[in-house]
C-alpha cells in the first residue's frame, strides 16, 4: 500500500478526514495525495484563461486545509484535477497508481438523514479502488480488530482481498468474519474463498432480514475498530447501485468503513 488518495470537497470534516489519512499513511508507510476536482462549462467570448484561475483557487483552498493538519513527517502532495471526481480519480490512478481512497461520507449541505452523499456514493459505486470512509469527527486509532460482514464467502477476484490482507498484516489486527444469511441466501454462499478463510481469526453466522440488521446486532458485541464489506449486487450497497446516495435507515457506520471491490 504505497499511494493513498484523499479527495477534498466542501465538507467541514475535510481537515479531520485528511488528518485520519495522514495517521493511517504513517502506519502503512504510504504517500498521501490530496485534491479537489473542478470542472467548467464552456463560456463563449472568454478572453482569459478561466481554467487556470479556477485551478489556482482550488489548489489554494486545498493547501489551506493541508496547512491545518499535523503532517507527521508524511509527504502530503497537493495535485490538481480538472473534471468530475470520478474522471479525476481515474486519471490520477493511471498516472500514480492508487491503492486506497480515504474520504468523508457527505458534504455540509446534505441532510443529516443521509449516510453517504452523492460524491462519496459515486466513488464507491463507480471506481474499482478500495475506499475507506471516515465518519465525521472520527479520530484515528490503531486498527486491532476488524469486523468483516459478508453474505457470500465466494470471491471471484483474489486482488479484492489485498487491502484487507495488508491492513491485517501491518496493524497486526484480528479479523472476525460475520456471515449474514438473508431470505435470498443460496447454498453456494456457504463456500469460502481459501484466502478469505486464511485471514479469518473467528467466525459466526446470523439470520437477518438484511445485512445491515446483522451488522447492527454484532457491532457492540465485537467492538471493532473498522467495519469491512464488499460491494456486491446482492449485498451491501444494493441501493447504491440504483442511486448515488444512501440514507442512514438503509445503512450507516459510525466507525471507518472499508469497501472492497471486485468481489463478484
For each residue, the residues with C-beta under 8 A, 3 or more apart:
1: 4 28 30 99 100 163 166 170
2: 30 31 97 99
3: 30 31 33 96 97 98 99 100
4: 1 21 24 25 30 31 32 33 98 99 100 101 102
5: 33 34 35 89 92 93 98 100 101 102 129
6: 17 18 21 32 33 34 35 101 102 103
7: 34 35 36 37 85 88 89 101 103 119 123
8: 14 17 18 34 35 36 62 65
9: 14 36 104 107 119
10: 14 107 108 109
11: 14 17 104 106 107 108 136
12: 108
13: 16 17 104 136 137
14: 8 9 10 11 17 18 65 104
15: 18 19 65 68 69
16: 13 19 20 104 134 136 137 138 139
17: 6 8 11 13 14 20 21 102 103 104 134
18: 6 8 14 15 21 22 32 34 65 66 69 76
19: 15 16 22 23 69 70 140
20: 16 17 23 24 102 134 138 139 140 256
21: 4 6 17 18 24 25 32 34 102 134
22: 18 19 25 26 32 69 70 71 72 74 76
23: 19 20 26 27 72 140
24: 4 20 21 27 28 30 102 132 140
25: 4 21 22 28 29 30 31 32 74
26: 22 23 29 72 73 74
27: 23 24 142 170 171
28: 1 24 25 166 167 170
29: 25 26
30: 1 2 3 4 24 25 99 100
31: 2 3 4 25 74 75 77
32: 4 6 18 21 22 25 74 75 76 77
33: 3 4 5 6 76 77 78 79 92 96 98
34: 5 6 7 8 18 21 62 65 66 76 77 78 79
35: 5 6 7 8 62 78 79 80 81 88 92
36: 7 8 9 58 61 62 81
37: 7 81 82 83 84 85 87 88
38: 54 55 58 81 82
39: 82 83 84
40: 43 50 51 54
41:
42:
43: 40 46 50
44:
45:
46: 43 50
47:
48: 53
49: 52 53
50: 40 43 46 53 54
51: 40 54 55 82
52: 49 55 56
53: 48 49 50 56 57
54: 38 40 50 51 57 58
55: 38 51 52 58 59 80 82
56: 52 53 59 60
57: 53 54 60 61
58: 36 38 54 55 61 62 80
59: 55 56 62 63 78 80
60: 56 57 63 64
61: 36 57 58 64 65
62: 8 34 35 36 58 59 65 66 78
63: 59 60 66 67 78
64: 60 61 67 68
65: 8 14 15 18 34 61 62 68 69
66: 18 34 62 63 69 71 76 78
67: 63 64
68: 15 64 65
69: 15 18 19 22 65 66 76
70: 19 22
71: 22 66 74 75 76
72: 22 23 26
73: 26
74: 22 25 26 31 32 71
75: 31 32 71
76: 18 22 32 33 34 66 69 71
77: 31 32 33 34
78: 33 34 35 59 62 63 66
79: 33 34 35 92
80: 35 55 58 59
81: 35 36 37 38 88 89 91 92
82: 37 38 39 51 55 88
83: 37 39 87 88 91
84: 37 39 87 88
85: 7 37 88 89 119 122 123
86: 89 90 122 123 126 127
87: 37 83 84 90 91
88: 7 35 37 81 82 83 84 85 91 92
89: 5 7 81 85 86 92 93 98 101 123 127 129
90: 86 87 93 94 127
91: 81 83 87 88 94 95
92: 5 33 35 79 81 88 89 95 96 98
93: 5 89 90 96 97 98 127 129
94: 90 91
95: 91 92
96: 3 33 92 93
97: 2 3 93
98: 3 4 5 33 89 92 93 101 129
99: 1 2 3 4 30 129 130 163
100: 1 3 4 5 30 129 130 131 132 163
101: 4 5 6 7 89 98 123 127 129 130 131 132
102: 4 5 6 17 20 21 24 131 132 134
103: 6 7 17 119 120 123 131 132 133 134
104: 9 11 13 14 16 17 120 133 134 136
105: 115 116 117 120 133 134 135 136
106: 11 110 114 115 116 117 119 120
107: 9 10 11 110 117 119
108: 10 11 12
109: 10
110: 106 107 114 117 118 245
111: 114
112:
113: 247 248 249
114: 106 110 111 117 245 246 247 248
115: 105 106 246 247 248 250 251 252 253
116: 105 106 120 121 124 133 240 245 246
117: 105 106 107 110 114 120 121 245
118: 110 121 122 244 245
119: 7 9 85 103 106 107 122 123
120: 103 104 105 106 116 117 123 124 131 133
121: 116 117 118 124 125 240 243 244 245 246
122: 85 86 118 119 125 126 244
123: 7 85 86 89 101 103 119 120 126 127 131
124: 116 120 121 127 131 133 231 237 240 259
125: 121 122 231 237 240 241 244
126: 86 122 123
127: 86 89 90 93 101 123 124 131 261
128: 261 262
129: 5 89 93 98 99 100 101 261
130: 99 100 101 163 258 259 260 261
131: 100 101 102 103 120 123 124 127 258 259
132: 24 100 101 102 103 226 256 257 258 259
133: 103 104 105 116 120 124 253 256 257 258 259
134: 16 17 20 21 102 103 104 105 138 256
135: 105 138 253 254 255 256
136: 11 13 16 104 105
137: 13 16
138: 16 20 134 135 254 255 256
139: 16 20
140: 19 20 23 24
141: 225
142: 27 171 225
143: 146 167 171 173 225 226
144: 171 172 173 174 225
145: 173 174 175 176 222 223 224 225
146: 143 164 167 168 173 174 175 176 224 225 226 227 228 258
147: 175 176 178 215 218 219 222 224 226 227 228
148: 164 175 176 177 178 200 227 228 229
149: 178 179 180 211 214 215 218 227 228 229 236
150: 153 177 178 179 180 229 230 235
151: 179 180 181 182 185 189 211 232 234 235
152: 186 188 189 232 234 235 264
153: 150 179 189 190 191 192 193 196 197
154: 188 189 191 192 193 264
155: 158 160 161 193 195 196 230 263 264
156: 160 262 263 264
157: 160 262 263
158: 155 161 162 195
159: 162 262
160: 155 156 157 230 260 261 262 263
161: 155 158 164 165 193 195 196 199 260
162: 158 159 165 166
163: 1 99 100 130 166 167 258 260
164: 146 148 161 167 168 175 199 228 258 260
165: 161 162 168 169 195 199
166: 1 28 162 163 169 170
167: 28 143 146 163 164 170 171 173 226 258
168: 146 164 165 171 172 173 174 175 199
169: 165 166 172
170: 1 27 28 166 167
171: 27 142 143 144 167 168
172: 144 168 169
173: 143 144 145 146 167 168 225
174: 144 145 146 168 201 202
175: 145 146 147 148 164 168 199 200 201 202 228
176: 145 146 147 148 200 201 202 203 204 222 224
177: 148 150 196 200 202 203 204
178: 147 148 149 150 203 204 205 206 214 215 218 222
179: 149 150 151 153 189 203 204 205 206
180: 149 150 151 205 206 207 208 210 211 213 214 215
181: 151 185 189 205 206 207 208
182: 151 185 207 208 209 210 211 214
183: 209
184: 234
185: 151 181 182 189
186: 152 189
187: 190
188: 152 154 191
189: 151 152 153 154 179 181 185 186
190: 153 187
191: 153 154 188
192: 153 154 196 197
193: 153 154 155 161 196 197
194: 197 198
195: 155 158 161 165 198 199
196: 153 155 161 177 192 193 199 200
197: 153 192 193 194 200
198: 194 195
199: 161 164 165 168 175 195 196
200: 148 175 176 177 196 197 203
201: 174 175 176
202: 174 175 176 177
203: 176 177 178 179 200
204: 176 177 178 179 218
205: 178 179 180 181
206: 178 179 180 181 214 217 218
207: 180 181 182
208: 180 181 182 211 213 214 217
209: 182 183 213
210: 180 182 213 214
211: 149 151 180 182 208 214 215 229 235 236
212: 215 216 236 250 251 252
213: 180 208 209 210 216 217
214: 149 178 180 182 206 208 210 211 217 218
215: 147 149 178 180 211 212 218 219 227
216: 212 213 219
217: 206 208 213 214 221
218: 147 149 178 204 206 214 215 221 222
219: 147 215 216 222 223 224 227 255
220: 223
221: 217 218
222: 145 147 176 178 218 219
223: 145 219 220
224: 145 146 147 176 219 227 255
225: 141 142 143 144 145 146 173 255 256
226: 132 143 146 147 167 255 256 257 258
227: 146 147 148 149 215 219 224 253 255 256 257 258
228: 146 147 148 149 164 175 257 258 259 260
229: 148 149 150 211 235 236 237 257 258 259 260
230: 150 155 160 235 236 259 260 261 263 264
231: 124 125 235 236 237 240 259 260 261 263
232: 151 152 235 236 237 238 263 264
233: 238 241 264
234: 151 152 184 238
235: 150 151 152 211 229 230 231 232 238
236: 149 211 212 229 230 231 232 251 259
237: 124 125 229 231 232 240 241 246 251 259
238: 232 233 234 235 241 242
239: 242 243 246 250
240: 116 121 124 125 231 237 243 244 245 246
241: 125 233 237 238
242: 238 239
243: 121 239 240
244: 118 121 122 125 240
245: 110 114 116 117 118 121 240
246: 114 115 116 121 237 239 240 250 251
247: 113 114 115 250
248: 113 114 115 251 252
249: 113
250: 115 212 239 246 247
251: 115 212 236 237 246 248
252: 115 212 248
253: 115 133 135 227 256 257
254: 135 138
255: 135 138 219 224 225 226 227
256: 20 132 133 134 135 138 225 226 227 253
257: 132 133 226 227 228 229 253
258: 130 131 132 133 146 163 164 167 226 227 228 229
259: 124 130 131 132 133 228 229 230 231 236 237
260: 130 160 161 163 164 228 229 230 231 263
261: 127 128 129 130 160 230 231
262: 128 156 157 159 160
263: 155 156 157 160 230 231 232 260
264: 152 154 155 156 230 232 233
